[in-house]
Amino acid sequence: MQDYAYQFKYFDPLNDRLPDPFEIEYIDLIYRSRKLLADFTSEQLKAAIEELNQFVRHPNFKNPHRNVDLSFTIPVKDRGQDLEIIPTDNTVQAFYSNIKNVPLADFKLLRQFSWSQIFAMMTIFYAELIAGSVHTIKNWKDNTIFKKPTFEMVLERAKRNLPEAYQALAYAEVLNDQEYLSQVLNTEKARKASIQKYAEKYTPLRNKVESLYLEFYQKQSARSAANKIFEKLIQEQLVFFDETTNRLSYEGKVVLQTDDPTKQFEKWIGKKKKQNG
């Protein structure tokens, strides 16, 4: 896991473009990430990403390097040499592994973000790394200790970072889909619960209408049977319809909100006829 210092100092997360030849490699990553961050301003993103630096210092954060299993190795070959590699998490994977460990509510700014948006910010940060390196080259001051980096070196580093950047984007998009699906399912669940609650109200009336239809009006059309049943229930004072509020009461309880009670009776009767063949 690399020790990144998250920031947007050299690259505006919503507006900047990378110079040639870096842009072609990162344009898709940047475009797709920005779609997930459309609700925020550049200033909000610049402030929020710096708070990510506190994430790894949270007491509940589990550093994969501290928990690595040194006894487990993977044999590989490198130019004819036999090597053994100890698998470790990269930075993106480390953050993903700690989603359940570190609550976003513990942060002042990140609490406003979903995890999909946080990974979208992390994706764009890889463009920040390139922009920072380009800035260093353009503003380089000669010294005897360090050698001036070249654009070729930065390009090679940018290509090495591509898999990790795409991993961050993959998490961003998958989590966004999960969040959307969760909203859809919760909405559908609430809708079904509302329908069920509504059905429980009118079920006694529906049972009464179907019972009267089966007993007296099977030979008539659904519309005719509905009108006669409605009139019968009104006469017996089992049903009361308030034309001002469009509320239909059965046995003293409001069970329907409709401007045409007989039309609803007709629908119930029509379904009953189909059931009976």
Disulfide bonds with the S-S distance in Angstrom:
none
